Amino acid sequence: MSVDTAPEHKGTPLEPHHESHQHEHPSDRNYFIVAAILGVITAAEVATYYFEDLSTTVLVIWLFPMMIAKFAIVCGWFMHLHYDNPLFRRIFVFGLTLAIVVYLIMLTAMNFWSSSWTS
């Protein structure tokens, strides 16, 4: 029983199916821009704490899009989903959609949308 241990040829071109999956990796500048965008969104989320006159319902309505945007940015850039198979993107979007639907059902079941929850 022998195992073929032929050395890899690092100078040879990639096979055609590997070449189709090659992509340009984002630069450090791109990562800093994405980090700045995430920082601005996070600052906006934290700033909602200081709005005392807004109802909780309004705050939830403001925070949901920011949460979705941060999820999309983190999955797209830091997990490199925009380079992967579209199936992986669909799985993450399905998970996010399921989490939002379950959360909205829970808020509705707990009468969150009634006027008694406003602050």
N, C-alpha and C positions, 0 to 999 in steps of 0.2 A: 504494500500500500504506500504509494508515494503521492505527495501533493505537489502539484505544479507551482513552483515558486519563482516564476519568471519575474525579473525585475521590471518595475514600471519605467516606461520611457517618458520622462517629463517633457522632452522637447517635441514629442509627436503631437499632431493636432488631435482634438477631441473627436469622438465619434459623432455622426450627424445628430443623433437623438440627444446628445449632451449639449451640442452647440445651440440647439433651439431653446434650451433652458438657461443659457447664459444671459446675464443682465448687468447693467452698470450699477454698482453699489452707490447709495447716496453718500454725498460728501459730509464732512463734519459740519459745514455751514448749514446744510439742510437739517441736521439733527438739532442744532442750536435754534433754528427758526421754529421747528416743531416744539421744542422745549419752551420757547418764549410764548408760543400760542397756548400751550397747556398752562403755563404760568398765568397768563391773562385770564383764561377761563376759570382757573382756580381762584384767582383774586376776585372775580365777579361772583363766584359762589360764596366765598367768605364774606363779601360785601353785603350779601342779602341778609346776613345776621343783624346788620345795623339798621335795617328798615323796620322801624317799630310799628308803623301805621298800616302795613300791608297784611292782608289776611294770609292764613296758612295755605289756603287753596291757591292764591296767587303765587306764593313762594314755590309751591310744588310745581305749578305750571311753568315757572321760570327755570327751576332747577332741572326738570326732566330733559329739555333740549341740551342743556350744558352737559349733563351726564352722558347723553347719547353721543354728543360731539367728542367728548374726551374718550369714550370707549372706542369710537371709530378711529380716532387719531392714534391711540395707543396700539390698537390691533393692526392698523394699516401700516404704521411706520416702525414701531419697535418690535412687532412680531413679524414684519415683512409679509403680511398677507396679500399685499398687492402684487407680489411676485409668485405666490403659490397658486395651486390649483383652485379654481373658483369654488369647488366643493367646500373647501375649508372656510372661505368667506361666508358661504351660505350657512354653514354650521354655526359660526359665531353670530351672524345676524339672527338666526332662528333662536339661539340661546338668549340674546338680548330681547328679542320680541316676546319670548315666553316669560322672561323675568318681568317685563313691563306689564304684560297682561295680568300675570298673577298679582303683581303689586297693586294694579288698579282694581282688580276684583276684591282684594283684601281691603283697600280703602273704601270701596263702595259697601262692602259687607259691614264695616265698622262705622257706617254713616259719617264718613269723613267729609263728604260734600255738603252736609247740613250746616246750618248757620251756627250751631253750637261750637264748632271747631274753630271759628274765626277768632283772631286775637286782636 
